[in-house]
Amino acid sequence: MLIPVNFRISHLKASIWRQINNIPRLFSQNSGTSLLKTSIRKSLFLRLLFACILISVALAGIVLFIELHRVGGIVNDRGSEIAARFNDEVRQFLDMPISAAKPALQHKLKVLAIAGKMNLGMGRIIYAGIFDLTGKAIVVEKDSKCSYLNEVDAVMITFGHQIPNNAKGLYEYQTINGTPHIQLIYPLTNSKNEQVAVIEGLFAVSAKARDDVVARITRTAFEAIGIVLLTTVTLYPIIWALFGRLSGLAGNLLTGNIETLQVLGSAIAKRDSDTHIHNFRVTIYSVTLAEAFGLSHSQIRTLIKGAFLHDVGKIGISDQILLKPGKLTYHECEIMKGHVNHGIDIVKRSDWLKDTIDVVGYHHEKYKGGGYPYGLKGEAIPVTARIFAIADVFDALTSTRPYKAPMPFSDAMAIIEEGRGNHFDPTLVDAFNGIAKSLYENIATCSDQALRDKLESITQQYFSKDMYMS
């Protein structure tokens, strides 16, 4: 916020330089780190466990597919042999008209069905039928002992009665009455080797065969779990050690980024300053309002960095203007406004800081327009800048400055309310109204150390986790 009377450079150095000097301590504290690492160990373990379960389920599914294919293949091969022998037995009848051949075909099929009802370990035939090529039944035999023949009939009626040319037969799985069945279909040819009909069957897989499949699947799943667990136990220490190295490198990278802030702070430190605690308070105010408004983790991280450096561009303002004890002229005010563009030029040079442009570059915009440097309106202004604008003005009003006494809370809130829809986003003002009193009572009169502790907790919450989690 630009204060037109007796703006002092002292607001700059303590606001940023002492703040920047304090950041490494904030990020290097062990408070919360142990709990964080414990949480990460637990998360890593759960992810490995989930991978173990996923692999086991996948292998179980593969085994199920293989076993079903194996059982189907065996049944189909046996059925194909039986169908070929049956075709040899009835071929002479297939040269005759259907009406004349039907009694003989019925007898032959009954014999076949009786043989098929014998449980040979894998299951038994509960339905057999001969159909012409249009799908019309010629003769059908059913197992009278089957308790769900209605369901069987419904399935067999919808079963395709055509076989592709040169195909020896087809089979497909069906679940009927909660039990797996195999539908079979084979061609029947006459003495001229012309396909004139098909023979169809429904094979009910036995409980023993089902149990064998389940046992194989279970055994495979447990073997997979054992292998994965053994691999996990073997690799976990290695993974954690590598993770430790990675987190160390991440910490070094974060330290390097913080040193970038220190470089900016050291440049500003060459100018005089005396209000270092302003940035502490305004950062806490901003984050609390952002949390109340529901900003994301990454947005709040950006807001924290932006709050630290919101006026960094004032390093580019000349001493004659920045140190002027009296009121600035219109021309001088215009030059002072240029600190926003200076700030953008500074932070955009760092990949880690460029997201702070949202705060550094737009916190002097006004919700209704008329702010600077771009004259943006409403939601065209980044939400982090709109939040910071409220926090910055509130702190400026309620804090002690060399040229003024702190304003009472009620008077400050009246000014914030007066700026609703003009200077400030109305929805953010509403959110701020709900937390302002508590914030003021807990933050405005805090000691420097108490504010540092609060800010440390905030930085741990929003930055330290990123040092350990990818």
Disulfide bonds with the S-S distance in Angstrom:
none
